[in-house]
Amino acid sequence: MNFLEPPRRRSYAFLRRNIGWLFPCFCLGAISTAAFSETASFPQENMESERSDDSMSGRHHRHHHEDRDHHADSYHDEHPHGHHHGHQDRGSEDELSIRDLIVEADRPKATTDGSNSYAVKGVTIGKRIQRLEDIPQSVSVMTKQQMLDQNLNTVNEALNQVPGVTVNNYGDGTSGFMSRGYSMNTQFDSIPSFGGTSFAQQFDLSIYDRMEILRGPDGIFQGGGSPGGVINMVHKRPLNKFHVETGGSVGSWNNLHGYFDVTGPLNKAGTINGRIVMAGTSQDYYYKPGHDQRWTGYGAIDFHFDDKTTLTLTAAGQKNKTTRFMGLPRASNGSDLNLPVSSYVGASWNKSQSPMYELSADFERHLGKGWQVRLAGRHRYTNSSQEYSLLSKLDPQTMKGSFNLTKAIDKERYDDVDLYVTGPVHLFNRKHIFLVGANYSYNLERDGSGSATYSKNPQLTNQDIFNPVLPQNLLSGDLTSYYREPSVQKGLYASAQIEVIKPVQILLGGRLSSYTYKLKNLIAGTPTKIQQHVGNHLTPYAGVVWHMTPNLTSYFSYTDIFSPQGGYTEAGTRIKPLQGQQMEAGIKGSWFRGKLHASFAAYRIMQHNLARATEDGRMDCGPSQSSTCYEAAGLVRSQGFDTEIIGQPMKGLDINFGYTYNDNRLMKAIGSTLPVGSRYTSNTPAHLFKLWTHYRFALGKSSDKNILSFGGGLNAQSSTFGNARTVTQPGYIIGSAQIGYQLSPKFEISVTVNNLSDTRYYSRLGNVNYYNYYGTPRSFMFSVHNSF
């Protein structure tokens, strides 16, 4: 297809046009080198060294068990057998040369459970374990410690604290996640997946060790890589020492949450380790009859066959039931109706249920001399059903309106497999790291719906929108549509990290992808039809990393973007795949032996065929004629910068600060009704500021009890608009505060207040009839954590 294979000449022209805009950012590091040369006296810590000294933090969370993540201790020539080797001699670490610091130190313990830190020593979002400084893109990590400190219980809550990420509520327990103006893809334990975080039910946060967030496209490993970035959800793994952790919280509107986490060896030799996590949530909302209930179970088992081979098996399941809320209306001109925050529009019987389970297997084999092979697979099945009412017409003077009723089922199966081999090659007295792999993703969706419209049912008209009488039995009939939609995406990928000279690395890579989407109408009995196919699409990637000092690194990267899109137009055609390019340049720094990280990145993204929901908010598109209608733009530009500071600048003080600026605009209109120059993406603020700080100090001489802590947060953003551009809101600021007390090394309590000023704001904007959701008003939460 021609639209999928633009001439390569255009990509080079893109480089020529934009390199002048980004290259100065890459060169800023040279100016900074002299200013920061004093800091070079801090030796860069080997990434496998001992945990940071937290003498002021004896909290039970910061337990000192020596956990062993099965990703740990890889790719080093001296000890190829991985996690069964102990730490290296500290004297030899301190004597590492600059070359060692830059090239050899790629063997961190990526696990954050028990790390006691907001900062990380390495991430696995690029398959092999890497330091943040070695990745020529912007990366953030939500560690287990920050989750505990902020009492975060859901994926939504955690991602809402990550710099540059916006969370859009969909009223049924699911959300959409965006960065740099685009939706984000998902990996689970570094396995790319069709079924991700956006628009999908999520497991309780207690089963995850960390969340790694890459802003910008991951064209090599993700395949259909969205320019918004990737969220890598990393599960907890079994530990080789017995440990139990429990916790619970009670909050506003009967918000109850509890979890139980036990891990340890299952045999005397310690070659089989297991872990079980159980969690439950039951909560009302600030609007009635809103309610959410979830029960989650997770188990993992590690088999260490020898000191080179590990097999990990996991299983997770969750049952949930949520009130389906379609949001609040606006006036016909888009202006705010100033409804009470507790307002609810719709039938009291609205509901959504999504039981799901997930299985995974992960096999790793260390081959010697730093080489490793990994084969991992994942299967998830979700069986969703919904019944809800949707406001379709409103008289703002009388607050009476007309409703449509919908019932829908959606059964989804996700199967993902990933295989790669990676290791070092020594050439010309330099160490180079190569990686070759392949992955396969299969998604089978069976979805159907039935409806009752106000045009055919007069009893659904002239209803009080806050207390409507809507007969649920109107949905008792059969489904009017039912479709089978299989999708397959597969690809081959390769990357090379080449050391040109001692402080400079060049990264080259690419992916060859194919994608097929089919459709079959099960009710009409029509034959299966290929709706979209793309074969052998090449996505190249290139980057350069310059380690200017032991503390400062600058980088530049370029990547192509290719991402199939699932939306349908009002004409009934499927949106073409999104294509484009990104250029990014930035600086990263690490101080105090890796306890504090800072980064700055500037980027420019050019996109073709980007889908957006239509202005009129129609939901009668797609095969089932019950999905949101989309339109595609001709050319969209997104540019801006990210900055982040995270870690421990002084003993007892942890900080996570992020500020991002994004300007996304329509540059060329093809198929879009928007004027050229318009801001393109809804619910994406130009300015987004996030800050969380947590300080601990001892009240007496003991460093592990009678510890008082104070926390505070600030989230702020500029104005936004919804799916309908007349639906807008100004910027707002939300503050939070916390006080905690650690009675013993293993027991701690805290009280958290969110939205201190009780600010009235919208967390998401939609159109004039629905999808407008207030943010949570002032709320309180009392939490208890204990370990033994």
C-alpha positions in Angstrom: 0.0 0.0 0.0 1.4 3.4 -1.0 0.2 5.2 2.1 2.1 2.7 4.2 5.3 3.0 2.3 6.2 6.7 2.0 9.4 7.4 0.2 12.5 7.2 2.5 13.4 10.5 1.0 10.7 12.2 3.2 12.3 10.8 6.4 15.7 12.3 5.5 14.0 15.6 4.6 12.4 15.5 8.1 15.9 15.1 9.6 17.3 18.0 7.6 14.4 20.3 8.5 14.4 19.6 12.2 17.9 18.8 13.3 18.7 22.5 13.7 15.9 22.7 16.2 17.0 19.8 18.4 20.7 19.7 18.0 21.4 22.6 20.4 19.7 20.6 23.2 22.2 17.8 22.6 25.1 20.2 22.8 24.0 21.8 26.1 25.8 19.0 27.8 29.1 20.3 26.6 28.4 23.6 28.3 27.4 21.8 31.5 30.5 19.6 31.6 32.8 22.3 33.1 30.1 23.5 35.5 29.6 20.0 36.9 33.1 18.7 36.8 33.4 19.1 40.5 30.7 16.4 41.0 32.9 13.9 39.2 34.6 13.2 42.5 31.5 11.2 43.5 32.3 7.7 42.2 29.6 6.3 40.0 28.2 3.4 41.9 28.3 0.0 40.3 24.8 -1.0 39.5 25.1 -4.3 41.4 26.3 -2.6 44.6 24.7 -2.7 48.0 21.5 -0.9 48.8 21.5 2.8 49.6 22.1 3.7 53.3 18.8 4.8 54.7 19.7 5.2 58.4 17.0 7.7 58.8 14.3 5.4 57.3 13.6 2.3 59.3 10.1 2.0 58.0 8.7 -1.5 57.7 8.5 -0.9 53.9 12.2 -0.4 53.7 12.9 -4.0 54.8 16.4 -5.3 54.1 15.7 -8.7 52.6 18.1 -9.6 49.8 15.6 -10.2 47.1 16.7 -11.8 43.8 14.8 -10.7 40.7 15.3 -13.3 38.0 16.4 -10.5 35.6 19.2 -9.5 37.9 23.0 -9.8 37.4 23.1 -10.4 33.7 25.4 -9.9 30.8 28.8 -9.6 32.5 31.7 -11.7 31.3 33.2 -12.3 34.7 30.1 -13.9 36.3 27.8 -15.2 33.5 25.7 -17.3 35.8 23.6 -14.5 37.0 21.7 -14.2 40.3 23.4 -17.0 42.2 26.6 -15.0 42.5 27.0 -12.6 45.3 28.1 -9.0 45.1 31.5 -8.1 43.8 34.3 -7.0 46.1 33.7 -3.3 47.1 37.3 -2.4 46.6 37.3 -3.5 43.0 34.1 -1.5 42.4 35.6 1.7 43.7 38.6 1.2 41.3 36.4 0.9 38.2 37.7 3.0 35.3 35.6 5.5 33.4 35.3 2.9 30.7 34.0 0.4 33.2 31.4 2.9 34.5 30.1 3.6 31.0 30.3 0.2 29.3 30.5 -2.5 32.0 28.0 -1.2 34.5 24.9 -2.6 32.8 24.1 -5.2 35.4 21.7 -3.7 37.9 19.1 -5.2 40.1 16.0 -3.8 38.4 13.7 -4.9 41.2 12.5 -2.0 43.3 10.7 -4.1 46.1 12.8 -3.4 49.1 15.1 -1.0 47.4 14.0 1.8 49.7 14.2 4.4 46.9 12.4 6.4 44.3 15.5 6.2 42.1 16.4 3.0 40.2 19.6 1.4 39.2 18.2 0.0 35.9 15.2 -0.8 33.8 14.1 -3.7 31.6 11.9 -1.7 29.2 14.5 -2.3 26.4 14.6 -6.1 27.0 18.1 -6.3 28.6 18.7 -4.5 31.8 20.0 -0.9 31.2 20.9 2.1 33.2 18.6 5.1 32.5 21.7 7.0 31.2 22.3 4.4 28.5 18.8 4.9 26.9 18.5 7.8 24.4 14.9 8.5 25.3 13.0 9.9 28.3 12.2 7.2 30.9 10.4 7.4 34.3 9.9 4.7 36.9 7.2 4.5 39.5 8.9 2.4 42.2 7.3 0.2 44.9 8.6 2.7 47.5 6.7 5.6 46.0 3.5 3.5 45.7 3.8 2.7 49.4 4.6 6.3 50.5 1.6 7.8 48.6 -0.7 4.9 49.4 -1.4 4.2 45.7 -3.7 1.2 45.2 -4.7 1.4 41.5 -2.8 1.7 38.1 -4.8 4.9 37.5 -3.5 6.5 40.7 0.1 5.5 40.0 0.2 6.8 36.4 -1.5 10.0 37.5 1.7 10.7 39.5 4.1 10.0 36.6 5.5 13.1 34.8 4.0 13.8 31.4 1.2 11.2 31.7 -2.5 12.2 31.6 -5.3 9.9 32.7 -8.7 10.0 31.1 -11.6 8.3 33.0 -14.2 6.3 31.0 -16.6 5.7 33.9 -16.5 1.9 33.8 -13.3 1.2 35.8 -11.1 1.7 32.7 -9.1 4.7 31.6 -7.0 6.0 28.7 -3.4 7.0 29.2 -1.7 9.6 27.1 1.8 11.2 26.8 3.0 13.9 24.4 -0.5 14.1 23.0 -0.9 10.5 22.1 -2.1 7.2 23.6 0.4 4.8 25.1 1.2 1.2 24.4 1.8 -1.5 27.0 4.3 -4.2 27.9 4.0 -6.8 30.6 7.4 -7.8 32.0 8.9 -6.4 28.7 6.5 -8.5 26.5 4.7 -6.2 24.0 0.9 -6.7 24.1 -2.2 -5.8 22.1 -4.2 -5.8 25.4 -2.7 -3.1 27.5 -3.6 -0.4 30.0 -5.7 2.0 27.9 -9.5 1.2 27.8 -8.9 -2.1 29.7 -9.6 -3.3 33.2 -6.5 -3.3 35.4 -5.3 -5.6 38.2 -4.7 -4.2 41.7 -1.4 -2.3 42.0 -0.2 -4.6 44.8 0.8 -7.4 42.3 3.3 -5.1 40.5 6.9 -4.3 41.5 7.2 -1.2 39.4 6.0 0.6 36.3 8.5 1.7 33.7 7.3 4.5 31.4 9.1 5.3 28.2 7.9 8.6 26.7 8.0 8.6 22.9 7.7 5.7 20.5 9.4 2.3 21.0 9.7 1.4 17.4 12.0 -1.6 17.8 10.4 -3.8 20.4 6.8 -2.7 20.4 5.9 -3.2 16.8 2.8 -1.0 16.5 4.5 1.6 18.6 2.4 4.6 19.5 4.3 7.9 19.7 2.9 8.5 23.2 5.2 5.9 24.6 5.1 2.6 26.5 4.1 1.5 30.0 6.0 -1.6 31.1 4.1 -3.3 34.0 6.6 -5.4 35.9 5.1 -8.1 38.2 6.5 -9.0 41.6 8.7 -12.0 41.6 9.4 -14.5 44.4 12.2 -13.8 46.9 14.6 -16.3 48.3 13.9 -15.3 51.9 10.6 -15.6 53.8 8.8 -12.3 54.0 5.2 -11.2 54.7 3.7 -7.8 54.1 0.1 -6.7 54.8 -1.7 -3.4 54.5 -5.0 -1.8 54.6 -6.7 1.6 54.2 -10.0 3.2 55.1 -11.1 6.4 53.3 -13.9 8.7 52.3 -17.1 7.3 50.8 -16.5 3.9 52.4 -13.2 3.4 50.5 -11.8 0.1 51.8 -8.7 -1.6 50.5 -6.5 -4.4 51.8 -3.7 -6.7 50.6 -1.6 -9.6 51.8 1.7 -10.5 50.3 3.8 -13.6 51.3 7.0 -14.9 49.6 9.9 -17.2 50.3 11.6 -20.5 49.4 9.6 -23.6 48.8 12.4 -26.1 49.3 15.4 -26.4 51.5 17.8 -25.8 48.7 16.2 -22.5 47.9 16.0 -23.5 44.2 12.2 -23.1 44.1 10.7 -19.8 45.4 7.1 -18.7 45.5 4.9 -15.7 46.1 1.2 -15.1 46.6 -0.6 -11.7 46.7 -4.2 -11.2 47.6 -6.0 -7.9 47.5 -9.6 -6.5 47.7 -11.3 -3.2 47.2 -14.8 -2.0 48.0 -15.7 1.6 47.6 -18.5 4.0 47.0 -17.9 7.3 45.0 -18.6 10.9 45.7 -21.7 10.5 43.5 -24.5 8.0 44.2 -25.1 5.2 43.3 -21.5 4.9 42.3 -19.7 1.7 43.6 -16.7 -0.4 42.7 -15.8 -3.8 44.1 -12.7 -5.9 43.1 -11.0 -9.1 44.3 -7.6 -9.9 43.1 -5.3 -13.0 43.4 -1.8 -13.4 42.1 0.8 -16.2 42.3 4.3 -16.7 41.0 6.9 -19.4 41.3 10.5 -19.5 40.3 12.4 -22.7 39.4 16.2 -22.3 39.4 17.3 -25.5 37.6 20.9 -24.5 38.0 22.9 -21.3 38.3 22.3 -20.5 34.6 18.6 -21.4 34.1 15.4 -20.0 35.5 11.8 -20.6 34.7 9.1 -18.3 36.2 5.4 -19.1 36.1 2.7 -16.7 37.1 -1.1 -16.6 37.3 -3.5 -13.8 38.2 -7.3 -13.4 38.4 -9.7 -10.7 39.2 -13.4 -10.2 39.6 -14.9 -6.7 39.6 -18.2 -5.0 39.4 -18.5 -1.3 38.8 -21.3 1.2 38.3 -21.2 2.4 34.7 -21.3 6.2 34.7 -21.2 8.0 31.4 -20.4 11.4 32.9 -22.1 14.7 33.0 -23.6 16.9 30.3 -22.7 20.5 29.3 -24.8 23.3 27.9 -25.4 23.2 24.1 -22.7 25.8 23.5 -20.2 23.7 25.6 -20.3 25.9 28.7 -20.2 24.5 32.2 -23.6 23.9 33.8 -22.0 24.2 37.2 -23.7 21.1 38.5 -22.9 19.8 42.0 -19.9 17.6 42.2 -22.1 14.8 43.6 -24.3 14.8 40.4 -25.0 11.5 38.7 -26.8 11.2 35.3 -28.3 7.9 34.3 -30.2 4.9 35.5 -29.5 3.5 38.9 -29.0 0.0 37.4 -26.0 1.0 35.2 -23.3 -1.6 35.7 -20.1 -3.0 34.2 -18.5 -6.4 35.0 -15.1 -7.6 33.7 -13.8 -10.8 35.3 -10.4 -11.7 33.9 -7.4 -13.9 34.3 -3.8 -13.9 33.2 -1.1 -16.6 32.8 2.6 -16.2 31.9 5.8 -18.2 31.6 9.3 -16.8 31.4 12.3 -18.9 30.6 15.9 -17.5 30.9 19.2 -19.2 30.1 22.6 -17.7 30.6 24.8 -19.0 27.8 28.2 -17.9 29.1 30.5 -15.0 28.3 27.6 -12.6 29.0 25.2 -14.0 26.5 21.6 -14.8 27.4 18.4 -16.1 25.8 14.9 -15.4 27.0 11.6 -16.9 25.9 8.5 -15.4 27.5 4.7 -15.8 26.8 1.6 -14.3 28.2 -2.1 -15.1 28.0 -5.0 -12.9 29.2 -8.7 -13.4 28.9 -11.4 -10.8 29.8 -15.2 -11.3 29.7 -16.8 -7.9 30.0 -20.5 -7.1 30.1 -22.3 -3.8 30.5 -25.8 -2.4 30.7 -26.1 1.4 30.8 -28.1 4.5 29.9 -26.6 7.3 27.7 -28.0 10.8 27.7 -28.5 11.7 24.0 -30.5 15.0 24.2 -30.8 17.7 26.9 -32.9 20.8 27.6 -30.6 22.8 29.9 -33.6 25.0 31.0 -35.6 22.1 32.5 -32.7 19.6 32.9 -34.8 17.0 31.2 -33.5 14.9 28.4 -33.8 11.8 26.3 -31.8 8.6 26.8 -30.6 5.6 24.8 -30.1 2.3 26.5 -27.3 -0.1 25.6 -26.2 -3.6 26.6 -22.8 -4.8 25.4 -20.5 -7.8 25.7 -16.8 -8.0 24.9 -14.8 -11.2 25.2 -11.1 -10.6 24.6 -8.2 -13.0 24.4 -4.6 -11.8 24.2 -1.7 -14.1 23.4 1.8 -12.7 23.3 5.2 -14.4 22.8 8.6 -12.8 22.8 12.0 -14.4 22.1 15.4 -12.8 22.0 19.2 -13.4 22.4 21.5 -10.7 23.6 25.2 -10.4 24.6 28.5 -8.6 24.2 31.0 -8.8 21.4 34.6 -7.5 21.8 36.0 -5.9 18.7 38.9 -3.4 18.3 39.4 -3.3 22.1 35.8 -2.1 22.5 32.7 -3.8 24.0 29.6 -3.8 21.8 26.2 -5.3 22.8 23.9 -6.9 20.3 20.3 -8.1 20.6 18.2 -10.1 18.1 14.6 -11.3 18.6 11.1 -11.8 17.4 7.6 -11.4 18.9 4.1 -12.4 18.1 0.8 -11.0 19.3 -2.7 -12.4 18.8 -5.8 -10.7 19.8 -9.3 -12.2 19.4 -12.2 -10.0 20.3 -15.8 -11.1 20.2 -18.1 -8.1 20.8 -21.8 -7.5 20.4 -24.5 -5.1 21.5 -28.2 -4.4 21.7 -29.9 -1.1 22.3 -33.2 0.7 22.9 -33.3 4.2 21.5 -35.5 7.1 22.5 -36.6 7.6 18.9 -38.4 4.2 19.0 -39.3 4.2 22.8 -41.2 7.4 23.9 -40.9 6.4 27.5 -37.2 7.2 27.3 -37.9 10.9 26.5 -38.6 13.9 28.8 -36.8 12.3 31.7 -35.4 14.1 34.8 -31.7 13.4 34.0 -30.8 13.1 37.7 -33.6 10.7 38.6 -34.8 9.1 35.4 -37.3 6.2 35.2 -35.6 4.0 32.5 -37.0 0.4 32.2 -34.2 -2.0 32.2 -36.4 -4.7 30.6 -36.1 -2.8 27.3 -32.7 -4.5 27.0 -34.0 -8.0 27.5 -34.0 -8.8 23.8 -31.3 -10.5 21.8 -28.1 -8.8 20.7 -28.6 -7.0 17.4 -24.9 -7.3 16.4 -22.1 -9.8 17.3 -18.7 -9.8 15.7 -15.5 -11.9 15.7 -12.4 -9.8 15.2 -9.0 -11.5 15.2 -5.8 -9.5 14.9 -2.2 -10.7 14.4 0.9 -8.6 14.7 4.4 -10.2 14.4 7.9 -8.9 13.8 11.6 -9.4 13.8 13.8 -6.9 15.5 17.5 -6.3 16.2 19.6 -3.6 17.9 23.3 -2.9 18.5 25.0 -0.7 21.1 28.3 0.2 19.5 31.1 1.8 21.5 32.8 4.1 19.1 35.2 5.7 21.6 35.2 5.3 25.3 32.5 7.9 26.3 30.4 7.6 23.1 27.9 4.8 22.1 25.9 4.6 18.9 22.7 2.7 19.0 21.3 1.3 15.8 18.2 -0.9 15.3 15.1 -1.7 13.4 12.0 -3.8 13.2 10.3 -5.6 10.4 6.5 -5.8 11.2 3.4 -7.2 9.7 -0.2 -6.7 10.8 -3.5 -8.3 9.9 -7.0 -7.5 11.1 -10.1 -9.6 10.1 -13.8 -9.3 10.8 -16.8 -11.7 10.7 -20.4 -10.9 11.4 -21.6 -13.9 13.6 -25.3 -13.0 13.5 -25.5 -12.5 9.8 -23.3 -15.5 9.1 -21.1 -13.5 6.7 -17.7 -14.9 5.8 -14.5 -13.7 7.5 -13.1 -10.7 5.7 -9.7 -9.1 5.9 -10.3 -5.5 6.8 -6.7 -4.4 7.0 -3.3 -5.9 6.2 0.2 -4.5 6.3 3.2 -6.7 5.4 6.9 -6.3 6.1 6.9 -2.7 7.3 10.4 -1.5 8.3 10.8 0.8 11.4 14.4 2.0 11.8 15.9 3.5 14.9 19.2 5.3 15.6 20.7 7.1 18.6 23.9 8.3 20.1 24.8 8.5 23.8 27.7 10.7 25.1 28.8 10.0 28.7 30.4 13.4 29.3 31.3 12.8 32.9 30.6 10.1 35.4 27.5 12.1 36.3 26.3 13.6 33.1 25.1 12.1 29.8 23.7 13.7 26.7 21.9 11.9 23.9 20.1 12.2 20.5 17.7 9.7 18.9 15.6 9.3 15.8 12.9 6.7 15.2 10.2 6.0 12.7 6.6 5.3 13.9 4.1 2.8 12.7 0.9 2.0 14.7 -2.3 0.3 13.5 -5.4 2.1 14.8 -8.6 0.5 15.8 -11.2 3.2 15.2 -13.8 3.5 12.5 -15.0 6.6 10.5 -18.6 7.7 10.1 -18.4 6.2 6.6 -17.7 2.8 8.1 -14.1 2.4 7.1 -11.3 1.6 9.4 -8.7 4.3 10.2 -5.5 3.8 8.4 -2.3 3.0 10.4 -0.6 5.9 12.0 2.9 6.8 10.6 5.5 9.3 11.4 8.9 10.1 12.9 10.3 11.4 16.2 13.5 13.2 17.0 14.6 13.7 20.6 17.6 15.1 22.4 18.3 15.4 26.0 20.6 15.4 29.1 20.5 13.0 32.0 22.4 13.2 35.3 22.9 11.0 38.3 24.4 12.1 41.7 25.0 10.8 45.2 26.0 7.3 44.1 22.8 6.9 42.0 20.4 8.1 44.7 19.3 11.2 42.7 18.5 11.4 39.0 17.6 14.3 36.8 16.8 14.6 33.1 15.7 17.0 30.4 14.5 16.1 26.9 13.3 18.0 23.9 11.4 16.3 21.1 9.5 16.8 17.9 7.0 14.3 16.5 5.4 14.4 13.0 2.3 12.1 12.5 0.1 11.1 9.5 -3.4 9.7 9.9 -3.7 10.3 13.6 -7.3 9.4 14.7 -9.4 11.5 17.0 -13.0 11.3 18.1 -15.4 13.3 16.1 -16.8 16.6 17.4 -20.4 15.5 17.4 -19.6 12.6 19.9 -21.3 10.0 17.7 -21.2 6.4 19.1 -22.8 4.5 16.3 -19.6 3.5 14.3 -17.7 0.2 13.9 -19.1 -3.2 13.1 -21.5 -3.2 16.1 -22.6 0.4 15.4 -22.0 1.2 19.1 -18.4 2.5 19.1 -17.0 6.0 19.1 -16.7 7.5 15.6 -13.2 8.8 14.6 -11.7 10.9 11.9 -8.1 11.0 10.7 -5.9 14.1 10.2 -3.5 14.7 7.5 -0.4 15.8 9.4 0.0 16.6 13.1 3.0 18.0 14.8 3.7 17.4 18.5 6.7 19.1 20.1 7.9 20.1 23.6 10.1 19.1 26.4 10.1 16.9 29.6 12.0 17.5 32.8 12.2 15.3 35.8 14.1 15.1 39.2 13.6 12.0 41.3 15.4 10.4 44.2 16.9 11.4 47.5 18.8 14.7 47.5 19.4 14.4 51.3 18.9 11.7 54.0 15.3 11.2 54.8 14.0 13.3 51.9 12.5 11.7 48.8 11.3 13.7 45.8 9.6 13.2 42.5 9.3 16.3 40.4 8.2 16.6 36.8 7.3 19.4 34.4 6.3 18.8 30.8 5.4 21.1 28.0 3.5 19.9 24.9 2.3 21.8 21.8 0.4 19.6 19.3 -1.2 21.1 16.2 -2.8 20.2 13.0 -0.3 21.1 10.2 -2.1 19.7 7.1 -5.8 18.9 7.0 -6.7 15.8 5.0 -10.0 14.2 6.1 -10.3 16.4 9.2 -12.8 19.2 9.7 -10.4 21.2 11.9 -8.7 24.3 10.6 -4.9 24.1 10.1 -3.0 25.4 13.1 -5.6 24.1 15.7 -4.5 22.3 18.8 -5.3 18.7 17.9 -5.4 16.4 20.9 -8.2 16.7 23.5 -7.6 16.5 27.3 -3.9 17.3 26.7 -2.7 20.3 28.6 0.2 22.3 27.3 1.7 22.6 30.8 1.7 19.7 33.2 3.4 19.9 36.6 3.6 17.1 39.2 5.5 17.1 42.5 5.6 14.7 45.5 7.9 15.0 48.5 8.3 12.8 51.5 10.5 13.6 54.5 11.2 11.3 57.5 13.1 12.1 60.7 13.6 10.3 64.1 12.0 11.7 67.2 14.6 9.9 69.4 18.0 8.3 69.1 16.6 5.1 67.4 16.8 5.1 63.7 14.1 2.4 63.1 11.2 3.4 65.4 9.4 6.6 66.6 9.9 7.9 63.1 7.7 10.9 62.0 7.1 11.6 58.3 5.5 14.4 56.3 4.4 14.2 52.7 3.1 16.7 50.3 2.1 16.8 46.6 1.1 19.3 44.0 -0.5 18.6 40.6 -1.2 21.5 38.2 -2.1 21.8 34.6 -3.1 24.5 32.1 -6.4 24.7 30.2 -7.8 21.8 28.1 -10.7 21.0 25.8 -12.8 17.9 25.2 -13.9 15.9 22.2 -16.1 18.9 21.4 -13.8 21.9 21.3 -16.5 24.1 22.8 -16.2 22.0 26.0 -13.3 23.6 27.8 -11.9 24.3 31.3 -9.2 26.6 32.7 -6.1 25.3 34.4 -6.2 24.1 38.0 -3.9 23.2 41.0 -4.5 20.2 43.3 -2.6 19.8 46.6 -2.3 16.8 48.9 -0.7 16.3 52.4 0.2 13.4 54.6 1.5 12.7 58.0 2.8 9.3 59.1 4.3 7.6 62.2 6.4 4.5 62.3 5.9 2.8 65.7 8.4 0.0 65.0 10.7 -1.1 62.1 7.8 -3.2 60.8 4.6 -1.1 61.6 3.6 2.3 60.2 0.4 4.3 60.0 -0.4 7.4 58.0 -3.2 9.8 57.2 -3.5 11.4 53.7 -5.6 14.3 52.5 -6.1 14.7 48.8 -7.4 17.8 47.1 -6.7 19.9 50.1 -8.5 23.0 48.9 -11.5 21.0 47.7 -11.0 22.4 44.2 -13.8 21.8 41.7 -12.4 20.7 38.4 -12.9 18.2 35.6 -10.5 15.2 35.4 -11.8 14.6 31.8 -13.8 16.5 29.2 -16.0 15.0 26.6 -18.9 16.4 24.5 -22.1 18.3 25.3 -24.0 15.1 26.4 -21.5 12.9 28.3 -17.9 12.0 29.1 -17.4 15.0 31.4 -16.1 13.8 34.8 -15.4 15.8 37.9 -12.2 15.2 39.7 -12.4 13.7 43.2 -13.2 16.3 45.8 -11.4 16.6 49.1 -10.9 13.1 50.6 -9.2 11.4 53.5 -7.5 8.1 53.8 -6.1 6.3 56.9 -3.5 3.6 56.1 -1.7 0.9 58.0 1.3 -1.2 56.7 2.9 -4.0 58.5 5.6 -6.6 57.6 7.3 -9.6 59.3 
